[in-house]
Amino acid sequence: MSDLLKRIDARTKLAGTNKLEILLFSLGMDQRTGRKEIFGINVFKVREVMRTPEITTAPEMQASVEGMVSLRGQLVPVIDLAKYTGIITDKQPEIMIVTEYNGHTQGFLVEAVDTILRLDWSAMRVPPEMISNRMGGLVTAVTELADNSLVMMIDVEKVLAETTNIDDSFQYVNIEPVQQPCMVFYADDSAVARKQIEKTLDMMGVRHAGAINGRRAWDELSRMATQSDLSGVPLRDHLHLVLTDVEMPEMDGYILTKMIKSDSRFTGIPVLMHSSLSGTSNQKLGQSVGVDAYVSKFEPQKLSLKIREMLKLG
């Protein structure tokens, strides 16, 4: 396990290369299918991996929320991923993956961790729509191992949103509409994040279009740029901001930003990085590929204010 942690410490070197490292883990043998599936989580989100500590049970929690633990003085909620995903197993989870993103720390109980796999984001494929819809967007990407087995990347943001079950409507109360027409294009593989982005932009009265990953975003942005060239009207006259997540299958936000910034057709169009990877190192890496500004996810007020600032709307 110490080898895993050493490799986690080196994770930031991958940014801007369209590569990532994922921690592979299992949730146990599912009694319904007789199979043990492999799941993955981006190492960027992993703080540490440890044996499951003693958990204090909290009352009136969802079935998948086991309770909380104290880690070096910090109270951390603990979620049993097997229960959350509906996997029926009689084996108690022995490992806790401590994750940190968007300023929140939580523990995920799993049966076992395997290894850290380094691969290219282009090897991460979008799951079939039928599977994605059936699982409510929980699986955001799938990759294939050398033995032909599949690894499913889970949307940890969705897990956190659904297990906390907090009414976030208050976060949109003071968002004011803009006074001039604007257009924002966004890219994010998380259904939860896309819904919040759309709600924020709707509250601002800003037109928007989006894509579920960087590759599809680049395809659509290229199409828009070509149309602008044919019409003789600069793209910046009708596209005013690109909002991108960092980690996305097929193409991540760093490469998407690089491509936008290296194409003269997008001159004058700022790129705002919108991510749950809230560390300062991640922000610096974004700046190194040309990102104009950074804002953390799941804070609609901050997002709306940053968009107003970047569009010079006052």
GILIN-V409494 format. One record per backbone hydrogen bond with DSSP energy under -1.0 kcal/mol. CO is the residue of the C=O (numbers start at 0). NH is the residue of the N-H. E is the energy in kcal/mol with one decimal. If there is no record, write none. Layout:
((CO/NH/E) (CO/NH/E))
//
This chain:
((0/4/-1.7) (1/5/-2.0) (2/6/-1.8) (3/7/-2.0) (4/8/-1.8) (7/10/-1.7) (9/12/-1.4) (10/13/-1.8) (13/16/-1.7) (17/120/-3.5) (19/118/-2.3) (20/42/-2.9) (21/116/-2.8) (22/40/-1.3) (23/113/-2.8) (24/38/-2.9) (25/110/-1.7) (25/111/-1.4) (29/33/-3.1) (34/29/-2.8) (37/151/-2.0) (38/24/-2.3) (39/153/-1.7) (40/22/-2.9) (41/44/-2.1) (42/45/-1.4) (44/99/-2.7) (47/97/-2.8) (49/95/-3.3) (55/67/-2.2) (61/64/-1.7) (63/79/-3.3) (66/77/-2.5) (67/55/-2.8) (68/75/-3.2) (70/73/-1.8) (73/70/-3.1) (75/68/-2.2) (76/106/-3.0) (77/65/-1.7) (77/66/-1.1) (78/108/-3.0) (79/83/-2.2) (80/84/-2.5) (81/86/-2.1) (87/30/-3.1) (93/51/-2.3) (94/109/-2.7) (95/49/-2.3) (96/107/-2.5) (97/46/-3.3) (97/47/-1.5) (98/105/-2.0) (100/103/-2.0) (103/100/-2.1) (105/98/-3.0) (106/78/-3.1) (107/96/-2.9) (108/80/-1.5) (109/94/-2.1) (111/25/-2.5) (114/23/-2.7) (116/21/-2.5) (118/19/-2.7) (119/122/-2.1) (120/123/-1.6) (120/249/-2.8) (124/141/-2.6) (127/131/-2.7) (128/132/-2.9) (129/133/-1.8) (130/134/-2.0) (131/136/-2.6) (132/135/-1.1) (134/137/-1.3) (137/154/-2.9) (140/152/-3.0) (141/124/-3.3) (142/150/-3.0) (144/147/-2.0) (148/144/-3.1) (150/142/-2.0) (151/39/-2.2) (152/139/-1.9) (153/155/-1.2) (154/158/-1.7) (155/159/-2.4) (156/160/-2.4) (157/161/-2.4) (158/162/-2.1) (159/163/-1.9) (160/164/-1.3) (167/170/-1.8) (168/171/-1.6) (169/172/-1.1) (171/174/-1.3) (181/206/-1.8) (182/239/-2.3) (183/208/-1.6) (184/242/-3.1) (185/210/-1.6) (186/244/-2.0) (189/193/-2.6) (190/194/-2.0) (191/195/-1.7) (192/196/-2.7) (193/197/-2.6) (194/198/-2.1) (195/199/-2.4) (196/200/-2.6) (197/201/-2.5) (198/202/-2.3) (199/203/-1.5) (200/205/-2.7) (203/177/-3.0) (206/183/-2.2) (208/185/-2.2) (210/187/-2.1) (212/216/-2.0) (213/217/-2.8) (214/218/-2.2) (215/219/-2.1) (216/220/-3.0) (217/221/-2.6) (218/222/-1.8) (219/223/-2.3) (220/224/-2.3) (221/225/-2.4) (222/226/-2.2) (223/227/-2.0) (224/228/-2.2) (225/229/-2.2) (226/230/-1.8) (227/231/-1.4) (227/232/-1.3) (233/236/-1.8) (234/237/-1.7) (234/238/-1.7) (240/184/-2.5) (241/271/-3.2) (242/186/-2.1) (243/273/-3.4) (245/252/-3.7) (248/250/-1.9) (250/213/-1.4) (251/255/-2.1) (252/256/-2.1) (253/257/-2.4) (254/258/-2.4) (255/259/-2.1) (256/260/-2.9) (257/261/-1.4) (259/262/-1.1) (262/265/-2.1) (263/266/-1.6) (265/268/-2.1) (269/241/-2.3) (270/291/-2.0) (270/292/-1.2) (271/243/-2.5) (272/294/-2.6) (274/296/-1.4) (275/101/-4.3) (275/277/-1.5) (278/282/-1.4) (279/283/-2.2) (280/284/-2.1) (281/285/-1.9) (282/286/-2.1) (283/287/-1.7) (285/290/-2.3) (286/289/-1.3) (292/272/-2.7) (294/274/-1.4) (298/302/-2.4) (299/303/-2.8) (300/304/-2.3) (301/305/-2.5) (302/306/-2.3) (303/307/-2.3) (304/308/-2.3) (305/309/-2.6) (306/310/-2.2) (307/312/-3.1))
//
